[in-house]
Amino acid sequence: MAGVFDGFAVIGVVIGFGALLAHLGVVDSAGQRTLSAVAFFLASPALLFTVLQESDIAEVFSGNLVAISAGVLCTLSATVVVGIVRRDGSARTVVAAMCSSYCNAGNLGLPIAAYVLGNTALIAPILLLQLLVLQPPALMVLDAARNSGRPSLRSVASRPLRNPITVASLAGVGVTLAELRVPEVVNAPIALIGGMAVPSMLLAYGVSLRLGPLPGRGVPAADLGLAVGLKLLVQPAVAYVVGRLIGLDNESLLAVTVISALPTAQNVFVIASRYQRAELLARDAIFVSTFGCVPVVIVIVALLA
């Protein structure tokens, strides 16, 4: 348990330095966007590539993926049912479903996997599930709601392959499955760049907390409570139950439960803003679930570690 607190302390300190840099004016909003861009387009793909090529893919993806997928499917389905019953419209329902099921696997998932779970590769199943399975149909529905014409099949199918994290993850998995050995002259600089991923993400997040607007009161408490409750409580509970039913060992059971308790991903707000649908719900769900996940994860670790 002490290791868990140490892990969160490391994460908190680096986020605090990011907030301090913003407070002192060293890093502004443009600098925060640069940090995030470097982490997203370069450092995180490099980290995932180096980690996955050295991982036991069968161990990471088998039962772990089943349990995590069950939690995602449960919360997503519950939100869709509520949206249909209330006639919220397809676009708002999609954003609400992403708020309740789409994990912040990048900005917080990678640091938590590294410092709390001790294995960055454990975050790969939820990353690939979201980028390859959940995001394409969600964007297709939002595109259809915004435009009179239907989006092309080619455009929808190619979206995940335009995401550098997806491409790097698939490349790392491919190297492992093919039992290839990447030359050291290639792997060494990639690993060095990958070392930037976690600190740059945490610093950028700290800057965003200091400079970003706080949530207002534009979202009904019931809507926000439903999204955050499903995300932080129901999703990890379902993942835990399914993990036990399929016989995951204690270490894997802890991993899938903690990963399922990650807060709503920040890119849900980016998507909501782009399509101008349920923006306040996305913003507030991210804010509340991000702070709420810390005690939830600590309780999970205390019970399962």
N, C-alpha and C positions, 0 to 999 in steps of 0.2 A: 504493500500500500504506500510505503514511503516513496518508492520509485515513481508511482503515479503522481503524487504531489510534486515531486521533483520535476517530472515531465511538464506538468501544468505551470510550474514556477518558471521553467525555461521559456515556455511559450509566452507567458504573461510578461516576463521581463523584456523580451524582444519586441512585443507589441507596445509595451510602455515606451521603449526607446523610439519607436516609430511615432507615437503620439507626441513625445518630447521634441523630436525633430520638427514636427508640424507646428508645435506651439512656439518654438524659437524662430520659426520662419525659414529654417534651413531647407525644408522640403515643402513645396506647395502642392496644389491640386495637380498641376502638370507633372510635377515630380512623382507624385503618387501614381498617376496613370502610366508613367514611364516604368516605374518599378513593377507594376502589375503586368505591363506588356512584356517586359523582359522575362518575368517569371512564367507567364502563360505561353509565350511563343518560343522560348529558348530553354530556360532553366528547368522547368517542370518536365517537358518532354525528355530532356537529357537525363534527368533523375530517374524517370520511370523506365526509360530504355535500359539504363545500366542496372537497375534493380531487378527488372523482370527477366533479363537475360541470364541472371544468376539464381533465379528462384525455382522452386519446385511447383510448376504450373498446375499439375494435377491436384496438389494439396491446397493451393490457393483458390482454385476455381470450382472444385467439385461441390462439396457440401456447403462451403461458405457462400457460394453464389446462390444456391437453392434457398438458404435461410434468408439472405439479404433480399432476394427477389420476392419472397413471400411477404416480407414486411412492406416493401414498396407497393406490391399489388394490392394489399389490404387497404392501406391508407389512400392510395390513388382511387380505388374503386369506391370507397366510402365517400370521398369528396365528389366524385362524379355523380353518384346517386343523389346526394344532397343538392347538387346543382340542377339536376334534372327535375327533382321534385319541386324546387323553388323557381324553376324556369329562369335561371340566371343567364342563360345564353351560352353558346359553345365557347366563345373566347374567354369570358370571365371564369367559366368552369375549368378550362384548361389551366389558366394561371393559378387558380385556387388549388388545383390538383398538384401542380408543380410545387407550390408552397408547402404542401403537406407531405410530399414524398421525395423531392429532389434534394439530395444531400450536398452540403458544402464539402465535397471530397477533395477539392483542390486547395483552397486557401487555409482551411483548418484540418481537413482530413489527412493530408500528407504530414503536417507537423504532429498531429495526435498519433498517427500510425508510427511515426519515427520515434517520438519521445515517450509515449504512453504504452503503446503495444510492442514497440521494439522491432517492427518489421514494416517498412514502407510498402512492400509488395501487397500487403493485405488490403490496401485501398484500391487495387486494380479492378476487382470485380464490380464494385459500385460505379467506378469511373466509366468502364466500358458499357455497363448496363444503361447508364444514363445517356451517354453520348451516342451509342449505337441503336438502342431500343426505344428509350423514352423520348428523347429530344426530337427526332425526325417527325413522328406523327403529331407531336404537339405543335411544332412549327407549321406543319401542313394545315392543321385546323385553324391556326391563327392567320396564316396566309389566306385561306379561303374566306375567313370572316372579314378580312380587311379588303380583299380584292374581289371583284366580280368574277374574274377568270380563275380557273383552277391552276394550281402550281403544277409544273411538269414533273413527271416521275423522275426524270434525270436530275432535276434540281434537288428534289427531296432525298434521293438516294446518295447524292454526292456530298451532302452537308457534313456527315460525320467524317468523311475523308478529307475535308478541308480544315479539320480541327487538328492542330499539331500534337495535342496530348493523345488523341485517339490514334493518330498515325504512329507516334513513337511507342505507344503501348502495344499496338499490333506488331510493330517491328521487333520489340523485345520478346514478345511471346513467340513470334516466328523464329527468331534466333534460337530460343530454347528448344522449341519443338524439333527444329532441324538439327539440333546438336552442333551448331556452328560455333566457332571460336573467333570472336572479333579481335583483330590485331591490336596489340597494346598501343601502337602509335595512333590508332583511331579511338580506342576506348578511353585512353588516359585523358585527353582533352574533353571528351564528352562527360566523363565522371567529374572532372574539375568544374565544368560549367554546371553540372547537376547539383554541385554543392551550394550553388547560389539560390536554389529554388526555395527552400524552407525559410531562410532568413529574409529574402526579398519579399516573399508573400506576407510574412508576419509584420515586417516593417511597413509595407503598403497598407495592411489592414489597420495598423495602429494610426497611420496618417489619416486614413478614411474616417476612423472613429473620432478623431480630434476635429477634422474639418467638415465632416458630413453633418447634414441636418438631423436633429432628433425626431423621432416619430411624433406625429400630431394626433388629433382626435378624429380624423376623417374616416376611420374604419369602424364599423359596428363591433362591439366587444365579442359578440357571439361568433362572428366570422373569423376574427383574429384568434379567439380561443379554440375554435375548431381546428384551424390550420396548425397552430402551435401544439395543441394537445395531441393531434394525430402524429405530428412529426416527432415530438420528443418522448411521448409515452407509448402510443399504440404501436408505432413502427418497430422500436426496439423490443417491445414485449412479444410481438408476433415473431420476429426473427429469433428470439430466444426460444420460444416454444417450439418452433419448427426445427431449430437447431438441435434441441434435445430429442425430438421425435426421430430425426434422421441419424442420431448417434454421434454428433460432433464431440470431440474431446474438449476438455475444459478450456484450453488455450484458444481453440477456434471459436468456441461458444462465447467467450469473452470478446473476441475480436468482432464477430458479426453483430453482437449486441451493442457494443460501443460505436461501431461504424454506423449502425442504423439510427443511433441517437444523435448523429451530427446535425447541426442546424440547417435551415433552409439555405440553399446555395445563393450566393450574391448575384449570379448571372440570371436568376429568375427575375430580379428587378430590371436588369438590362433588357431582357426579352419583353417584359411587361411594358417598359417605357417605349421600346421600339414600336410595339403594336398599340400602345395607348389603351391598355386594358388592365384594370385592377392594379394600377401602379401603387396606390397607397397600401393595399393589402399586401403586396409583395414586399414593399419597403419595411412595413411594420413587422411582418412575419419574420423577415431576416433579422431585424434588430432584436426582437424579443427572444426568438429561438437561439440566437447566438449567445446571449447572456444566460439563458435558461439551460443550455446544454451542459454548462460546466458542473453545476450541482448534480444534474442527472447522470453524467458520465462518472463522477466521483462515487455516487451511490451504486451504480452498476459495478464498478470495479471493486468497491468494498464488499459487495455481495458475492461476486463471482471469482475474484482473483484468488 
